[in-house]
Amino acid sequence: MIAWAIETAQRSKVFDHVIVSTDDDEIASIAVRFGAKVPFRRPAELSDDLTPTVPVIAHAVQACSNLGWQSEAVCCLYPCAVTTQIDDLSRALQRLIETGSDYVYPVTDYVHPIQRAMRQLSHGQMQFFQPEFELTRTQDLEKAYHDAGQFYWGKASAWLEHKKMHSSGIGMVVPHWRVVDIDTEDDWVRAELLVKALLQHRSDGESK
């Protein structure tokens, strides 16, 4: 997955530097092998499973600045987002430049209206979170979106000021059929199927 993210960034041709932030020797070795740079190591206090994204990228921006690499725009690309498209990366960067926003990130709509969401009670009965919408047609409910969990373009200053990515940014809609965030084994199976389909689509396009 790390190699896939690195190659996606390289193929997009929108980055001056492709950098991997890590505290792990194996990850660093893989990153370098596939053409990324690992010019610094992430400190231990930013390397546990509960560390938010913004402090990690803020550290990376500052570390790069200390190396003389000054950037106006910085993108955090998640390695687990294996269906990220290079066109989305370039389109989001363009929106960041055009709008002057602090951040731009991909969002996608929920497959089913969130107003009709249900919980399951202990004895199996289903209960609506918002029972007032039980008889409302799904097509009449307001569309809702969620973070696609793929990447975040941001101004270097926004990262350094620790501005929140979501509330300080704008969403760029991508189709939900090609969004998968790998957290579970089911996600992994779906990701494999999607990647195979996307690779076939790319191959068909290149052969024409």
C-alpha positions in Angstrom: 0.0 0.0 0.0 2.9 2.3 0.7 4.4 1.7 -2.7 1.0 2.2 -4.3 0.6 5.6 -2.7 4.1 6.7 -3.7 3.6 5.6 -7.3 0.2 7.4 -7.4 1.9 10.6 -6.2 4.7 10.3 -8.7 2.4 9.6 -11.6 0.3 12.7 -10.8 3.4 14.9 -11.6 2.1 17.6 -9.2 4.7 17.2 -6.4 8.2 18.6 -6.1 9.0 16.1 -3.4 7.3 12.8 -2.4 8.1 12.3 1.3 7.1 9.5 3.7 6.8 10.4 7.4 7.5 7.4 9.5 9.4 6.2 12.6 9.7 2.7 11.2 12.9 1.4 9.5 11.1 -1.1 7.3 8.6 1.4 6.1 11.4 3.9 5.4 13.3 1.3 3.4 10.3 0.5 1.3 9.6 4.1 0.7 13.2 4.8 -0.5 13.1 1.7 -2.7 10.1 3.0 -4.5 11.5 6.5 -5.1 10.2 8.5 -2.1 12.4 10.5 0.3 12.7 9.9 4.0 14.8 12.9 5.1 13.7 12.8 8.7 12.0 10.5 11.2 8.7 11.1 12.9 9.1 11.6 16.6 7.7 9.0 19.0 5.1 11.4 20.4 3.5 11.6 16.9 3.7 7.9 16.1 1.0 6.1 18.0 -2.3 4.9 16.7 -4.2 7.8 18.2 -2.1 10.7 16.8 -4.2 13.0 14.6 -3.2 13.8 11.1 -2.6 17.6 11.4 0.3 17.5 13.9 2.0 14.8 11.8 1.9 16.9 8.7 2.8 20.1 10.6 5.9 18.3 11.8 6.7 17.2 8.2 6.2 20.7 6.8 8.5 22.2 9.5 11.1 19.5 9.0 11.1 20.1 5.2 11.4 23.9 5.8 14.4 23.2 8.0 15.9 21.4 5.0 15.3 24.4 2.8 12.2 23.0 1.0 9.7 25.8 1.1 6.2 24.9 0.0 3.0 26.8 -0.4 0.8 23.7 -0.7 1.3 20.4 1.0 -0.7 17.2 0.4 -1.2 14.4 2.9 -1.9 11.2 1.0 -3.0 8.2 3.0 -1.4 4.9 2.0 -4.5 2.9 2.8 -6.5 4.9 0.2 -5.5 2.6 -2.7 -8.2 3.9 -5.1 -7.0 7.5 -5.1 -6.9 8.8 -8.6 -4.2 11.1 -10.0 -6.8 13.3 -11.7 -8.4 13.9 -8.3 -5.0 15.0 -6.8 -4.5 17.5 -9.5 -8.1 18.7 -9.5 -8.0 19.3 -5.7 -4.8 21.2 -6.0 -6.3 23.4 -8.6 -9.3 24.1 -6.4 -7.0 24.9 -3.5 -5.3 27.5 -5.7 -8.4 28.9 -7.2 -10.5 29.2 -4.1 -7.7 30.2 -1.6 -9.2 27.7 0.9 -7.1 26.4 3.7 -7.7 22.8 2.7 -9.4 20.8 -0.1 -10.2 17.1 0.3 -12.4 14.5 -1.4 -15.8 13.7 -0.1 -18.5 11.3 -1.3 -22.2 10.9 -0.7 -23.6 8.2 1.6 -25.1 5.3 -0.4 -28.3 5.4 1.7 -29.8 8.6 3.3 -28.4 9.0 6.8 -31.9 10.2 8.0 -33.1 6.6 7.6 -30.2 5.1 9.7 -31.2 2.5 12.2 -29.7 0.8 15.3 -30.3 -2.8 16.2 -31.6 -3.5 19.7 -30.4 -6.5 21.8 -33.4 -8.6 20.8 -33.0 -7.9 17.1 -35.6 -5.2 16.6 -34.6 -2.3 14.4 -35.0 1.3 15.6 -34.7 4.5 13.6 -32.3 7.1 14.9 -34.7 9.7 13.4 -38.2 8.0 13.5 -39.8 11.1 11.9 -38.3 10.0 8.6 -39.5 6.4 8.7 -42.2 7.0 6.0 -40.3 9.6 4.0 -39.2 8.6 0.5 -35.4 8.2 0.3 -35.3 10.4 -2.8 -36.9 13.2 -0.9 -34.2 13.4 1.8 -31.3 15.7 1.8 -28.0 14.2 0.4 -25.3 13.8 3.0 -21.5 13.4 2.5 -18.6 12.0 4.3 -14.8 12.3 4.1 -13.5 9.9 1.5 -10.3 9.4 3.7 -7.9 9.6 0.7 -5.9 12.8 0.8 -5.9 16.4 2.0 -4.4 19.3 0.1 -3.6 22.2 2.4 -1.8 25.5 2.6 1.5 25.0 4.4 0.5 27.8 6.7 -2.8 26.0 7.5 -0.9 22.8 8.5 1.6 24.8 10.6 -1.2 26.7 12.4 -2.9 23.3 13.2 -6.2 24.4 11.5 -8.8 21.6 11.4 -8.8 19.9 8.0 -12.6 19.4 7.7 -14.1 22.6 9.2 -11.4 24.8 7.6 -11.6 23.2 4.2 -13.9 22.5 1.3 -15.0 19.2 -0.1 -14.5 17.9 -3.6 -17.1 15.3 -4.5 -15.9 12.0 -5.9 -18.1 9.0 -6.8 -18.7 6.6 -3.9 -18.3 3.5 -6.0 -14.5 4.0 -6.0 -14.1 5.0 -2.3 -12.9 2.5 0.2 -11.0 3.1 3.5 -9.2 -0.1 4.6 -10.1 -0.7 8.3 -11.4 -4.2 8.2 -11.0 -7.5 6.3 -14.2 -6.7 4.3 -12.7 -3.4 3.3 -9.6 -5.2 2.1 -11.6 -7.6 -0.1 -13.6 -4.6 -1.6 -10.4 -2.7 -2.2 -8.8 -5.6 -4.1 -11.9 -5.8 -6.4 -11.9 -2.1 -7.0 -8.2 -1.9 -7.7 -8.4 -4.8 -10.2 -11.3 -3.0 -11.9 -9.4 0.4 -12.0 -6.3 -1.3 -13.4 -8.3 -2.9 -16.1 -9.9 0.4 -16.9 -6.5 2.1 -17.1 -5.2 -0.7 -19.3 -8.1 -0.5 -21.7 -7.7 3.3 -21.9 -4.0 3.1 -22.7 -4.5 0.4 -25.3 -6.9 2.6 -27.3 
